[in-house]
């Protein structure tokens, strides 16, 4: 392929970092490329909570439109932002090796308040998933909305009278902004595909698919597929508190998943294990099991707006 590959990316520091990683991988395999910057709705509306915007793909659809119109050849996304049903005409080209899947708390000073059970702490996040899991564990805390890119959100933690805010570890670590006092939330299950990067392209672009296949990671692709199958089967979107994590160990794949009400009061969990060779439908099986074990009631409550 002689042409220079145009890489579509949002213009936030983290998005550019991700796109630059893809550019470096292409270069390693002899492909020239350039970055093309596209601003998404998720970057321009920093006031409305994500769960109130209620539109899947808010961070991806502007890039996808640029891809379909021929302005760019590939788009680079945080995989957790990619809708489980892709836009017509767009296909996955590669999944990069996963970074940390964890959520972390960035406290204003320290995390001592987490052990003070009578303290009414104020915690910020725009994620309904993080909010629900936090309220399930700390029902006496107060949740505040927090929007913006990672730099903006870190600044808001310093400026506001909050005890802390919740971030994805991978986002802060990738651009060297994880504070020393950050606390891993090992008890919190991540968003499906959190910590993974996906490259997409137009259908039938065989030369692009061939180029991207050279840095595709099969293990990450399998685990994130299982997690996203879990999400899709539960019909989850930005306003549904659904979490999932699939991991490969000793030839087996385990998925852990949960579904909560938005206030965190009700929670259903699932854990399933399968041999890797038979794990393709593990996410669907886990979702169906959680639905039979009380999950359907939670979904109906979420859909009714209660």
C-alpha positions as CSV (number, residue, x, y, z in Angstrom):
1,X,0.0,0.0,0.0
2,X,1.6,3.3,-1.2
3,X,-0.9,5.8,0.3
4,X,-0.5,7.5,3.6
5,X,-3.1,6.1,6.1
6,X,-5.2,8.9,7.6
7,X,-5.8,8.2,11.3
8,X,-9.0,9.9,12.7
9,X,-8.8,10.9,16.4
10,X,-10.4,13.2,18.9
11,X,-8.1,16.1,19.9
12,X,-8.0,15.4,23.7
13,X,-4.5,14.5,25.1
14,X,-5.6,10.9,25.8
15,X,-7.1,10.4,22.4
16,X,-4.1,11.8,20.6
17,X,-1.8,9.5,22.7
18,X,-3.9,6.5,21.6
19,X,-3.8,7.5,18.0
20,X,-0.1,8.1,18.2
21,X,0.4,4.5,19.5
22,X,-1.4,3.2,16.4
23,X,0.7,5.5,14.2
24,X,3.8,4.0,15.8
25,X,2.6,0.4,15.3
26,X,1.9,1.2,11.6
27,X,5.4,2.6,11.2
28,X,6.9,-0.5,12.8
29,X,5.3,-2.5,10.0
30,X,6.3,-0.1,7.2
31,X,3.2,2.0,6.8
32,X,3.1,5.8,6.6
33,X,0.3,7.6,8.4
34,X,-0.9,11.0,9.6
35,X,-3.3,12.1,12.4
36,X,-6.5,13.9,11.5
37,X,-8.3,15.6,14.4
38,X,-12.1,15.5,14.8
39,X,-14.0,17.0,17.7
40,X,-16.9,14.9,19.1
41,X,-20.1,15.9,20.8
42,X,-18.9,14.3,24.0
43,X,-16.0,16.8,24.0
44,X,-18.1,19.9,23.3
45,X,-20.9,19.3,25.8
46,X,-19.2,19.2,29.2
47,X,-22.3,20.0,31.2
48,X,-24.9,17.4,30.6
49,X,-24.2,14.1,32.4
50,X,-23.4,11.3,30.0
51,X,-26.3,9.2,31.3
52,X,-28.7,12.0,30.5
53,X,-27.4,12.5,27.0
54,X,-28.5,8.9,26.6
55,X,-26.9,8.3,23.2
56,X,-24.6,5.4,22.6
57,X,-21.5,6.2,20.7
58,X,-21.3,9.9,21.7
59,X,-17.5,9.8,21.6
60,X,-17.3,7.7,18.4
61,X,-20.0,8.7,16.0
62,X,-18.4,11.9,14.7
63,X,-15.2,10.0,14.0
64,X,-17.3,7.2,12.4
65,X,-19.0,9.7,10.2
66,X,-15.6,11.1,9.1
67,X,-14.6,7.5,8.3
68,X,-17.7,6.7,6.3
69,X,-17.4,10.0,4.3
70,X,-13.8,9.2,3.4
71,X,-12.1,12.0,5.4
72,X,-10.1,9.4,7.3
73,X,-9.0,5.8,6.7
74,X,-9.1,4.4,10.2
75,X,-10.5,5.7,13.5
76,X,-9.0,5.0,17.0
77,X,-11.4,4.6,19.9
78,X,-11.3,3.8,23.6
79,X,-13.1,0.5,23.1
80,X,-15.4,1.0,26.1
81,X,-16.9,4.0,24.2
82,X,-17.7,1.9,21.0
83,X,-21.3,0.8,20.7
84,X,-21.7,-3.0,20.7
85,X,-23.5,-2.7,17.4
86,X,-21.2,-0.8,15.0
87,X,-22.3,1.7,12.4
88,X,-23.2,0.1,9.1
89,X,-20.2,0.0,6.8
90,X,-17.7,0.1,9.7
91,X,-15.8,-3.0,10.9
92,X,-13.1,-3.6,13.6
93,X,-9.6,-3.6,12.2
94,X,-7.5,-4.3,15.3
95,X,-7.7,-4.5,19.1
96,X,-4.5,-3.4,20.9
97,X,-3.2,-5.2,24.0
98,X,-5.1,-4.1,27.0
99,X,-3.7,-1.8,29.7
100,X,-5.1,-1.6,33.2
101,X,-8.9,-2.3,33.3
102,X,-9.2,-0.8,36.8
103,X,-11.1,2.2,38.1
104,X,-9.2,4.3,40.6
105,X,-10.2,7.0,43.2
106,X,-8.3,10.2,43.0
107,X,-8.8,11.7,46.5
108,X,-8.4,15.4,47.3
109,X,-5.8,14.6,50.0
110,X,-6.0,10.9,51.1
111,X,-8.4,8.1,51.2
112,X,-8.8,7.9,55.0
113,X,-12.5,8.9,54.7
114,X,-13.2,5.6,53.1
115,X,-12.8,4.0,56.6
116,X,-14.8,6.6,58.4
117,X,-18.2,5.0,58.1
118,X,-20.1,8.1,59.5
119,X,-18.5,10.6,57.2
120,X,-20.7,11.9,54.4
121,X,-18.1,12.1,51.5
122,X,-18.7,13.8,48.2
123,X,-17.5,11.8,45.2
124,X,-17.5,12.9,41.6
125,X,-18.1,10.9,38.4
126,X,-20.1,11.1,35.2
127,X,-20.4,7.3,34.9
128,X,-23.7,5.8,36.0
129,X,-21.9,2.5,36.4
130,X,-19.3,3.9,38.8
131,X,-22.0,5.9,40.6
132,X,-24.2,2.8,41.2
133,X,-21.3,0.6,42.4
134,X,-20.1,3.3,44.7
135,X,-23.5,3.9,46.2
136,X,-23.9,0.2,46.7
137,X,-20.8,0.2,48.8
138,X,-21.1,3.6,50.4
139,X,-24.8,4.4,50.4
140,X,-24.3,7.4,52.7
141,X,-22.0,9.3,50.3
142,X,-23.1,12.0,47.9
143,X,-22.4,11.8,44.2
144,X,-21.6,14.8,42.0
145,X,-21.4,15.0,38.2
146,X,-17.9,15.3,36.6
147,X,-17.4,15.8,32.9
148,X,-14.5,16.8,30.6
149,X,-11.2,15.2,29.5
150,X,-8.9,13.8,32.1
151,X,-6.9,17.0,32.5
152,X,-10.1,19.0,33.1
153,X,-11.5,16.4,35.5
154,X,-8.2,16.4,37.5
155,X,-8.3,20.2,37.8
156,X,-11.9,20.1,39.0
157,X,-11.0,17.7,41.8
158,X,-8.5,20.3,43.0
159,X,-10.9,23.2,42.6
160,X,-14.1,21.7,44.1
161,X,-15.0,20.8,47.7
162,X,-15.1,17.0,46.9
163,X,-13.4,14.2,48.8
164,X,-12.4,12.7,45.4
165,X,-13.3,11.5,41.9
166,X,-13.3,8.2,40.1
167,X,-11.2,7.7,36.9
168,X,-10.1,4.9,34.6
169,X,-6.6,3.9,35.6
170,X,-5.5,3.4,32.0
171,X,-6.5,6.9,30.9
172,X,-4.3,8.6,33.6
173,X,-1.5,6.2,33.4
174,X,-1.1,6.4,29.6
175,X,-0.4,10.1,29.7
176,X,1.5,10.1,32.9
177,X,-1.1,11.9,35.0
178,X,-1.9,9.3,37.7
179,X,-1.5,11.0,41.0
180,X,0.7,9.3,43.6
181,X,-2.2,9.2,46.1
182,X,-4.6,7.5,43.7
183,X,-6.3,4.3,45.1
184,X,-7.0,1.2,43.0
185,X,-10.7,0.3,43.4
186,X,-10.1,-3.5,43.2
187,X,-13.7,-4.2,44.3
188,X,-15.2,-2.2,41.4
189,X,-15.9,-4.1,38.2
190,X,-14.9,-2.1,35.1
191,X,-16.9,-1.1,32.0
192,X,-16.9,-3.8,29.4
193,X,-13.6,-3.3,27.3
194,X,-12.2,-0.7,29.7
195,X,-8.5,-0.2,29.1
196,X,-8.6,-1.5,25.5
197,X,-8.1,0.4,22.3
198,X,-9.9,-0.4,19.1
199,X,-9.1,0.5,15.5
200,X,-12.0,0.6,13.0
201,X,-12.1,1.0,9.3
202,X,-14.5,0.8,6.4
203,X,-15.8,-2.5,5.2
204,X,-13.9,-4.2,2.3
205,X,-10.8,-2.0,2.8
206,X,-8.6,-5.1,2.5
207,X,-5.3,-3.2,2.5
208,X,-6.2,-1.3,5.7
209,X,-7.4,-4.6,7.4
210,X,-4.1,-6.2,6.4
211,X,-2.0,-3.4,7.8
212,X,-3.9,-3.4,11.1
213,X,-4.0,-7.1,11.5
214,X,-0.2,-7.0,12.2
215,X,-0.8,-5.5,15.7
216,X,-4.1,-7.2,16.6
217,X,-4.1,-8.8,20.0
218,X,-6.2,-12.0,20.1
219,X,-6.3,-12.3,23.9
220,X,-7.6,-8.8,24.4
221,X,-10.0,-9.2,21.5
222,X,-11.5,-12.4,23.0
223,X,-11.9,-10.9,26.5
224,X,-13.4,-7.7,25.3
225,X,-15.8,-9.6,22.9
226,X,-17.1,-11.6,25.9
227,X,-17.6,-8.5,28.0
228,X,-19.3,-6.6,25.2
229,X,-21.5,-9.7,24.5
230,X,-22.6,-9.5,28.1
231,X,-23.4,-5.8,27.7
232,X,-25.3,-6.2,24.4
233,X,-27.3,-9.2,25.7
234,X,-28.4,-7.0,28.7
235,X,-29.2,-4.2,26.2
236,X,-27.0,-1.9,28.1
237,X,-26.1,1.6,27.2
238,X,-24.8,4.7,28.9
239,X,-27.7,4.9,31.3
240,X,-27.5,1.2,32.4
241,X,-25.1,0.3,35.3
242,X,-23.5,-2.8,33.8
243,X,-20.0,-4.0,34.5
244,X,-18.0,-6.9,33.2
245,X,-14.5,-8.3,33.2
246,X,-13.2,-11.4,31.4
247,X,-9.7,-12.7,32.0
248,X,-7.7,-15.7,30.7
249,X,-5.8,-17.9,33.1
250,X,-4.4,-21.4,32.5
251,X,-6.3,-22.0,29.3
252,X,-9.6,-20.9,30.9
253,X,-11.6,-17.7,30.6
254,X,-13.5,-16.3,33.5
255,X,-16.1,-13.6,33.3
256,X,-17.4,-11.6,36.3
257,X,-20.3,-9.3,35.7
258,X,-22.9,-7.3,37.6
259,X,-26.1,-5.3,37.0
260,X,-27.3,-2.6,39.5
261,X,-30.1,-0.2,39.8
262,X,-29.0,3.4,39.3
263,X,-29.2,4.1,43.1
264,X,-27.0,1.1,43.8
265,X,-29.6,-0.5,46.2
266,X,-30.2,-3.6,44.1
267,X,-27.3,-5.6,42.6
268,X,-27.0,-8.9,40.8
269,X,-23.7,-10.6,40.2
270,X,-22.4,-13.5,38.0
271,X,-19.2,-15.4,37.6
272,X,-18.7,-18.1,35.0
273,X,-15.7,-20.1,33.8
274,X,-15.1,-21.9,30.6
275,X,-12.2,-23.5,28.6
276,X,-10.8,-21.0,26.2
277,X,-11.7,-23.1,23.2
278,X,-15.4,-23.0,24.3
279,X,-15.5,-19.4,25.6
280,X,-16.9,-17.7,22.6
281,X,-20.5,-17.4,24.0
282,X,-19.5,-17.0,27.6
283,X,-20.7,-13.3,27.7
284,X,-24.1,-14.3,26.4
285,X,-24.4,-17.2,28.8
286,X,-23.4,-14.9,31.8
287,X,-26.0,-12.3,30.8
288,X,-28.7,-14.9,30.4
289,X,-27.9,-16.4,33.8
290,X,-28.0,-13.0,35.5
291,X,-31.4,-12.2,33.9
292,X,-32.8,-15.5,35.3
293,X,-31.5,-14.7,38.7
294,X,-33.2,-11.3,39.3
295,X,-31.5,-9.3,36.6
296,X,-34.7,-9.0,34.5
297,X,-36.4,-7.2,37.4
298,X,-33.6,-4.7,37.7
299,X,-33.7,-4.0,33.9
300,X,-37.5,-3.5,34.0
301,X,-37.0,-1.0,36.9
302,X,-34.3,0.8,34.9
303,X,-36.5,1.0,31.8
304,X,-39.4,2.4,33.8
305,X,-37.2,5.1,35.1
306,X,-37.6,4.2,38.7
